[in-house]
């Protein structure tokens, strides 16, 4: 586990216990088995939904992107605001938003899976 990942456990101490899983050359950051963050190149990106994107973009924060062939793929994770690293209460607020976005995405995914299995 990287030092940055270990540091994030301290950052989110007021939010709750987070853990990381190694994936695709980085880490997924989880809370209660819901992915709330993505860590790539020692940078934290937090899970967003349509409502949160506006908040991140208003702060000038961009999405996690990667190149796939000749396409740029943008994921639903945006760079974490710098102030969370100095303020555990602010970190808890942003993590809570990401957890809610993760729960929403998980519910939507299960709903789509159920419809697909039912043949609708």
N, C-alpha and C positions, 0 to 999 in steps of 0.2 A: 504494500500500500504506500502511496506517495506521501510525502510530508504534507503536501497541500490538502490531500484528502483527510488526513488526521487533523489538520488545522480546522477544516470545515466542521468537524464534530464539535469543536469549541465554539465556533461562530454560531452554530445553531443550538447551543445548549439550552436556551430558553424556549425553543420550539419543541424539542424532543429528540430522542435518539435516532440518528440517521445512520445508514450504513451504505457502503459503496460496493458495487460489483464491477469487476473489470469487463470492459466490452469495447470492441473496435478500436483498440489503441488508447482508450481513455477509460472513463468510469461512468456508470450510471449511479445517481445518488437516490436512495430510497428512504421512504418513511412509511412504515406499516405496509410494506409490500407494494407501494405505489411509487413509481418513478417520478421524482419531483425536480430532478436536476441532471445535468450532463456536464461532465468535467473533461475538457479536451485541452491539451497543451497548457495545463495549469491555469485554466480559465474556467470559471463556473458560469453555466447557462441554466436558467430556471424555466420550468414548464410554464407555458402560457396557453390561454384560450383567446377567443376573438376579443373579449373585453379587455384582457390584460395587455394585448399587443399595443393598444393605443397608449397605455400608461408607459410602457417601455419605450415606444417610439418618441413620445413627448420628452423623455429624458435623454434621447439621442442614443439609445441602446439598440443594437442590432441582433438579428437572429444567428443561430448557429447554422453555418452553411458548409457544404462540401461539394466537391466536383465529382460527378458521375458521368464519365464519358465527356460529351460536349455540353452537358447540362449542369447548372448549379442547382443543387437541392437545398431548400431552406426547411429547417425542421421547426417544430413548435416549442423551441427552447430559445430564450433570449439572454444575452449577457446580463449577469447580475449587477445591480447598482453598487458602486463602490462603498456607499455609506453602510451597507450591511456588515462589512468587515470590522467596523469600529463600534457598532451599536447592536448588541444582542437582541434588544427588543424590536428594532427595525428588521433585523434578520428573521426573527420569528414571524413578523407580519408578512414579509415577502414569501417565506417558506409556506405559511398557511395558505396564501393565495395560490401558490404552485401546487400544493397538496389538493386543494379544491379543484384546480384545473386538471390534475392527474386523475382524480376520482371521476370527474365529468367525462374525460376521454375514455377511461376504463368502462364506464357505464355505456357510453356510446358504442364502443367496440363490442361489448357483450350483446347489445341490442342488435347490431348489424349481424353478428354471428348467429344469433337466434333466428333472425329473419331469413338468413341464407340457408340455415339448416331446415327451416320450415318450407323453403321453396318459394318465398314471396319476393 
